[in-house]
Amino acid sequence: MKDRGLAYEVGMVIAVRRKAKGLTQAQVAEIMGVEKETISRMENGVISPTLPRLQQIAEILECSPSDLFRTGPASIADHAQSIGEMIQDLPANERTLVVNFVSEVVKVFKARGVACGEEDEAAR
């Protein structure tokens, strides 16, 4: 795939983090005092945010500015933190439901992985 450039990569990270926080482009724009279109253009890599804007975005998304440049695969801790942030405002019983649901999904994937592994061994 063709390299789309740093502005595009940073924009994608901003979009993912914004969505994980449950914020719309319009909400971020309002907080920053810019038009929604400006946020859209940043997220799509059409324009590059200035350093002060990157700092402002990082504060809104509760991360460091350097986190906005991390385009590689997220660690398990990053995923866990994102999930935690998404469910933190839910009532305790609903958070428990989400955790139980994720646990069941993991069990299904693990069982499927073991079954696939067994099938692969049998095919050899």
MDAnalysis code that builds the backbone (N, CA, C; Angstrom):
import MDAnalysis as mda
import numpy as np

u = mda.Universe.empty(372, n_residues=124, atom_resindex=np.repeat(np.arange(124), 3), trajectory=True)
u.add_TopologyAttr("name", ["N", "CA", "C"] * 124)
u.add_TopologyAttr("resid", np.arange(1, 125))
u.add_TopologyAttr("resname", ["MET", "LYS", "ASP", "ARG", "GLY", "LEU", "ALA", "TYR", "GLU", "VAL", "GLY", "MET", "VAL", "ILE", "ALA", "VAL", "ARG", "ARG", "LYS", "ALA", "LYS", "GLY", "LEU", "THR", "GLN", "ALA", "GLN", "VAL", "ALA", "GLU", "ILE", "MET", "GLY", "VAL", "GLU", "LYS", "GLU", "THR", "ILE", "SER", "ARG", "MET", "GLU", "ASN", "GLY", "VAL", "ILE", "SER", "PRO", "THR", "LEU", "PRO", "ARG", "LEU", "GLN", "GLN", "ILE", "ALA", "GLU", "ILE", "LEU", "GLU", "CYS", "SER", "PRO", "SER", "ASP", "LEU", "PHE", "ARG", "THR", "GLY", "PRO", "ALA", "SER", "ILE", "ALA", "ASP", "HIS", "ALA", "GLN", "SER", "ILE", "GLY", "GLU", "MET", "ILE", "GLN", "ASP", "LEU", "PRO", "ALA", "ASN", "GLU", "ARG", "THR", "LEU", "VAL", "VAL", "ASN", "PHE", "VAL", "SER", "GLU", "VAL", "VAL", "LYS", "VAL", "PHE", "LYS", "ALA", "ARG", "GLY", "VAL", "ALA", "CYS", "GLY", "GLU", "GLU", "ASP", "GLU", "ALA", "ALA", "ARG"])
u.atoms.positions = np.array([
    [0.839, -1.183, 0.000],
    [0.000, 0.000, 0.000],
    [0.883, 1.245, 0.000],
    [0.496, 2.230, -0.750],
    [1.268, 3.462, -0.863],
    [1.271, 4.213, 0.469],
    [2.431, 4.750, 0.816],
    [2.551, 5.543, 2.036],
    [1.759, 6.831, 1.874],
    [0.845, 7.084, 2.769],
    [-0.013, 8.263, 2.662],
    [0.544, 9.468, 3.396],
    [1.600, 9.301, 4.118],
    [2.222, 10.430, 4.785],
    [1.876, 10.536, 6.251],
    [2.690, 11.307, 6.926],
    [2.555, 11.471, 8.368],
    [1.240, 12.133, 8.763],
    [0.808, 13.146, 8.010],
    [-0.443, 13.837, 8.348],
    [-1.611, 12.859, 8.340],
    [-1.633, 11.962, 7.366],
    [-2.697, 10.964, 7.279],
    [-2.622, 9.992, 8.461],
    [-1.416, 9.521, 8.761],
    [-1.245, 8.559, 9.859],
    [-1.650, 9.176, 11.199],
    [-1.216, 10.411, 11.458],
    [-1.582, 11.097, 12.699],
    [-3.091, 11.316, 12.742],
    [-3.659, 11.703, 11.612],
    [-5.105, 11.902, 11.537],
    [-5.880, 10.645, 11.874],
    [-5.403, 9.505, 11.397],
    [-6.060, 8.233, 11.703],
    [-6.010, 7.932, 13.198],
    [-4.860, 8.206, 13.818],
    [-4.718, 7.981, 15.262],
    [-5.673, 8.899, 16.022],
    [-5.745, 10.151, 15.598],
    [-6.657, 11.097, 16.250],
    [-8.093, 10.592, 16.143],
    [-8.487, 10.142, 14.965],
    [-9.857, 9.656, 14.762],
    [-10.159, 8.450, 15.644],
    [-9.235, 7.507, 15.699],
    [-9.444, 6.301, 16.513],
    [-9.562, 6.662, 17.987],
    [-8.669, 7.506, 18.463],
    [-8.706, 7.902, 19.872],
    [-9.957, 8.715, 20.192],
    [-10.351, 9.581, 19.271],
    [-11.565, 10.391, 19.479],
    [-12.782, 9.492, 19.604],
    [-12.893, 8.522, 18.705],
    [-14.035, 7.608, 18.734],
    [-14.023, 6.754, 20.004],
    [-12.830, 6.336, 20.426],
    [-12.716, 5.542, 21.661],
    [-13.193, 6.333, 22.871],
    [-13.016, 7.640, 22.813],
    [-13.482, 8.517, 23.900],
    [-14.971, 8.823, 23.781],
    [-15.588, 8.402, 22.672],
    [-17.011, 8.665, 22.484],
    [-17.302, 10.100, 22.079],
    [-16.319, 10.748, 21.482],
    [-16.489, 12.137, 21.066],
    [-16.741, 12.221, 19.564],
    [-17.547, 13.181, 19.165],
    [-17.766, 13.433, 17.748],
    [-16.770, 14.485, 17.273],
    [-16.630, 14.596, 15.964],
    [-15.787, 15.651, 15.420],
    [-16.321, 17.011, 15.847],
    [-17.634, 17.158, 15.854],
    [-18.247, 18.434, 16.233],
    [-17.921, 18.793, 17.684],
    [-17.925, 17.805, 18.578],
    [-17.605, 18.074, 19.981],
    [-16.154, 18.513, 20.146],
    [-15.251, 17.826, 19.466],
    [-13.835, 18.197, 19.544],
    [-13.642, 19.597, 18.965],
    [-14.295, 19.860, 17.844],
    [-14.186, 21.184, 17.220],
    [-14.674, 22.279, 18.158],
    [-15.783, 22.022, 18.833],
    [-16.327, 23.018, 19.758],
    [-15.356, 23.295, 20.897],
    [-14.781, 22.247, 21.463],
    [-13.824, 22.405, 22.555],
    [-12.611, 23.212, 22.084],
    [-12.178, 22.958, 20.854],
    [-10.985, 23.621, 20.319],
    [-11.271, 25.010, 19.761],
    [-12.545, 25.303, 19.528],
    [-12.893, 26.592, 18.947],
    [-12.614, 26.680, 17.460],
    [-12.791, 25.539, 16.773],
    [-12.603, 25.497, 15.323],
    [-13.860, 24.902, 14.686],
    [-13.906, 24.925, 13.361],
    [-15.025, 24.319, 12.641],
    [-14.878, 22.802, 12.621],
    [-16.002, 22.100, 12.574],
    [-15.995, 20.638, 12.478],
    [-15.193, 20.196, 11.258],
    [-15.312, 20.930, 10.175],
    [-14.587, 20.606, 8.942],
    [-13.072, 20.572, 9.172],
    [-12.586, 21.415, 10.070],
    [-11.151, 21.436, 10.380],
    [-10.728, 20.107, 10.987],
    [-11.535, 19.589, 11.902],
    [-11.221, 18.293, 12.525],
    [-11.275, 17.197, 11.469],
    [-12.294, 17.223, 10.635],
    [-12.418, 16.243, 9.563],
    [-11.190, 16.268, 8.656],
    [-10.752, 17.438, 8.278],
    [-9.595, 17.569, 7.388],
    [-8.316, 17.086, 8.068],
    [-8.196, 17.319, 9.376],
    [-7.027, 16.808, 10.107],
    [-7.053, 15.286, 10.129],
    [-8.212, 14.726, 10.449],
    [-8.322, 13.270, 10.555],
    [-8.110, 12.578, 9.218],
    [-8.415, 13.252, 8.133],
    [-8.240, 12.674, 6.802],
    [-6.875, 12.988, 6.194],
    [-6.031, 13.704, 6.929],
    [-4.695, 14.007, 6.462],
    [-4.627, 15.091, 5.408],
    [-5.731, 15.815, 5.222],
    [-5.762, 16.894, 4.238],
    [-4.938, 18.079, 4.730],
    [-5.025, 18.336, 6.040],
    [-4.213, 19.384, 6.647],
    [-3.468, 18.791, 7.837],
    [-2.348, 19.369, 8.169],
    [-1.553, 18.936, 9.317],
    [-1.819, 19.869, 10.489],
    [-2.125, 19.312, 11.645],
    [-2.307, 20.179, 12.811],
    [-0.978, 20.801, 13.226],
    [-1.033, 22.027, 13.694],
    [0.165, 22.683, 14.224],
    [0.535, 22.034, 15.551],
    [1.723, 22.303, 16.028],
    [2.134, 21.749, 17.324],
    [1.210, 22.185, 18.459],
    [0.820, 23.472, 18.537],
    [-0.128, 23.841, 19.593],
    [-1.469, 23.096, 19.456],
    [-1.920, 22.879, 18.218],
    [-3.168, 22.131, 18.017],
    [-2.998, 20.668, 18.429],
    [-1.831, 20.083, 18.123],
    [-1.584, 18.700, 18.555],
    [-1.626, 18.599, 20.073],
    [-1.049, 19.585, 20.756],
    [-1.084, 19.606, 22.223],
    [-2.525, 19.689, 22.711],
    [-3.308, 20.555, 22.087],
    [-4.709, 20.730, 22.465],
    [-5.503, 19.442, 22.227],
    [-5.285, 18.817, 21.093],
    [-5.975, 17.554, 20.779],
    [-5.576, 16.484, 21.792],
    [-4.291, 16.406, 22.103],
    [-3.815, 15.414, 23.076],
    [-4.478, 15.620, 24.438],
    [-4.627, 16.864, 24.848],
    [-5.287, 17.136, 26.125],
    [-6.750, 16.690, 26.089],
    [-7.429, 16.966, 24.997],
    [-8.832, 16.557, 24.857],
    [-8.953, 15.033, 24.890],
    [-8.014, 14.358, 24.231],
    [-8.058, 12.898, 24.147],
    [-7.360, 12.215, 25.321],
    [-6.865, 13.041, 26.260],
    [-6.209, 12.539, 27.468],
    [-5.058, 11.589, 27.150],
    [-4.164, 12.079, 26.291],
    [-2.965, 11.326, 25.964],
    [-1.822, 12.323, 25.786],
    [-0.642, 11.828, 25.529],
    [0.478, 12.729, 25.265],
    [0.521, 13.023, 23.769],
    [1.072, 14.155, 23.394],
    [1.192, 14.432, 21.960],
    [1.934, 13.326, 21.215],
    [2.935, 12.729, 21.853],
    [3.682, 11.658, 21.185],
    [2.808, 10.437, 20.903],
    [1.760, 10.228, 21.714],
    [0.843, 9.114, 21.466],
    [0.140, 9.262, 20.124],
    [0.003, 10.498, 19.650],
    [-0.686, 10.730, 18.383],
    [0.164, 10.326, 17.183],
    [1.445, 10.023, 17.436],
    [2.340, 9.586, 16.361],
    [2.550, 8.080, 16.372],
    [1.915, 7.388, 17.288],
    [2.076, 5.933, 17.397],
    [1.107, 5.242, 16.465],
    [1.608, 4.844, 15.315],
    [0.745, 4.236, 14.308],
    [0.933, 2.730, 14.210],
    [1.867, 2.186, 14.977],
    [2.104, 0.750, 14.937],
    [1.005, 0.008, 15.671],
    [1.114, -1.301, 15.697],
    [0.099, -2.094, 16.388],
    [0.018, -1.724, 17.871],
    [-1.187, -1.627, 18.365],
    [-1.400, -1.301, 19.768],
    [-1.056, -2.503, 20.636],
    [-0.560, -2.226, 21.820],
    [-0.251, -3.306, 22.756],
    [-1.538, -3.761, 23.433],
    [-1.459, -4.878, 24.084],
    [-2.613, -5.385, 24.835],
    [-3.013, -4.379, 25.901],
    [-2.029, -3.752, 26.528],
    [-2.324, -2.745, 27.554],
    [-3.080, -1.561, 26.947],
    [-2.696, -1.159, 25.722],
    [-3.406, -0.062, 25.056],
    [-4.861, -0.434, 24.796],
    [-5.075, -1.662, 24.327],
    [-6.442, -2.121, 24.065],
    [-7.247, -2.174, 25.366],
    [-6.634, -2.711, 26.403],
    [-7.331, -2.804, 27.688],
    [-7.678, -1.417, 28.214],
    [-6.751, -0.481, 28.069],
    [-7.009, 0.882, 28.526],
    [-8.148, 1.504, 27.733],
    [-8.156, 1.288, 26.426],
    [-9.228, 1.831, 25.588],
    [-10.586, 1.278, 25.999],
    [-10.644, -0.025, 26.223],
    [-11.903, -0.639, 26.649],
    [-12.317, -0.084, 28.003],
    [-11.356, 0.030, 28.909],
    [-11.647, 0.587, 30.231],
    [-12.201, 1.993, 30.143],
    [-11.612, 2.801, 29.271],
    [-12.095, 4.170, 29.100],
    [-13.504, 4.198, 28.520],
    [-13.783, 3.280, 27.595],
    [-15.110, 3.250, 26.975],
    [-16.206, 2.868, 27.963],
    [-15.880, 1.985, 28.910],
    [-16.931, 1.495, 29.799],
    [-16.930, 2.152, 31.178],
    [-15.977, 3.037, 31.446],
    [-15.840, 3.590, 32.788],
    [-17.080, 4.321, 33.289],
    [-17.848, 4.925, 32.396],
    [-19.016, 5.689, 32.829],
    [-20.288, 4.849, 32.912],
    [-20.176, 3.572, 32.571],
    [-21.341, 2.691, 32.684],
    [-21.575, 2.334, 34.149],
    [-22.814, 2.038, 34.494],
    [-23.067, 1.543, 35.856],
    [-22.303, 0.237, 36.085],
    [-21.998, -0.057, 37.328],
    [-21.183, -1.225, 37.674],
    [-21.741, -2.516, 37.091],
    [-23.059, -2.709, 37.141],
    [-23.629, -3.955, 36.626],
    [-23.442, -4.071, 35.115],
    [-23.479, -2.936, 34.392],
    [-23.282, -2.972, 32.941],
    [-21.805, -3.198, 32.603],
    [-20.894, -2.634, 33.409],
    [-19.468, -2.907, 33.194],
    [-19.202, -4.396, 33.367],
    [-19.827, -4.989, 34.383],
    [-19.659, -6.416, 34.624],
    [-20.168, -7.222, 33.432],
    [-21.286, -6.818, 32.864],
    [-21.810, -7.501, 31.674],
    [-20.821, -7.432, 30.517],
    [-20.220, -6.282, 30.307],
    [-19.254, -6.125, 29.220],
    [-18.052, -7.033, 29.449],
    [-17.535, -7.039, 30.674],
    [-16.377, -7.877, 30.991],
    [-16.726, -9.352, 30.799],
    [-17.893, -9.756, 31.256],
    [-18.309, -11.153, 31.086],
    [-18.465, -11.506, 29.609],
    [-19.012, -10.576, 28.821],
    [-19.171, -10.800, 27.395],
    [-17.809, -10.991, 26.729],
    [-16.869, -10.120, 27.049],
    [-15.529, -10.224, 26.476],
    [-14.895, -11.554, 26.881],
    [-15.076, -11.958, 28.127],
    [-14.527, -13.239, 28.594],
    [-15.075, -14.404, 27.789],
    [-16.368, -14.371, 27.517],
    [-16.986, -15.450, 26.732],
    [-16.482, -15.452, 25.290],
    [-16.315, -14.276, 24.712],
    [-15.798, -14.185, 23.344],
    [-14.379, -14.748, 23.285],
    [-13.562, -14.417, 24.272],
    [-12.193, -14.934, 24.325],
    [-12.209, -16.452, 24.413],
    [-13.088, -17.010, 25.235],
    [-13.191, -18.473, 25.355],
    [-13.528, -19.104, 24.005],
    [-14.457, -18.493, 23.276],
    [-14.842, -19.020, 21.959],
    [-13.650, -18.991, 21.007],
    [-12.927, -17.879, 20.975],
    [-11.772, -17.768, 20.085],
    [-10.678, -18.756, 20.472],
    [-10.454, -18.910, 21.769],
    [-9.437, -19.864, 22.206],
    [-9.833, -21.286, 21.825],
    [-11.097, -21.614, 22.020],
    [-11.568, -22.953, 21.664],
    [-11.443, -23.175, 20.161],
    [-11.784, -22.171, 19.396],
    [-11.681, -22.272, 17.941],
    [-10.220, -22.400, 17.524],
    [-9.345, -21.666, 18.201],
    [-7.917, -21.742, 17.894],
    [-7.358, -23.118, 18.168],
    [-7.784, -23.726, 19.283],
    [-7.335, -25.079, 19.613],
    [-7.866, -26.055, 18.568],
    [-9.147, -25.903, 18.205],
    [-9.732, -26.790, 17.214],
    [-9.038, -26.636, 15.876],
    [-8.737, -25.395, 15.490],
    [-8.035, -25.166, 14.223],
    [-6.642, -25.767, 14.287],
    [-5.994, -25.638, 15.421],
    [-4.669, -26.208, 15.575],
    [-4.686, -27.717, 15.452],
    [-5.717, -28.351, 16.028],
    [-5.852, -29.793, 15.932],
    [-6.108, -30.215, 14.505],
    [-6.940, -29.453, 13.784],
    [-7.232, -29.772, 12.393],
    [-5.973, -29.641, 11.558],
    [-5.170, -28.619, 11.834],
    [-3.932, -28.430, 11.087],
    [-2.989, -29.598, 11.308],
    [-2.909, -30.078, 12.553],
    [-2.043, -31.213, 12.855],
    [-2.535, -32.457, 12.140],
    [-3.847, -32.670, 12.109],
    [-4.408, -33.859, 11.458],
    [-4.176, -33.820, 9.950],
    [-4.172, -32.645, 9.387],
    [-3.992, -32.509, 7.940],
    [-2.560, -32.806, 7.532],
    [-1.630, -32.692, 8.447],
    [-0.214, -32.938, 8.110],
    [0.045, -34.372, 8.087],
])
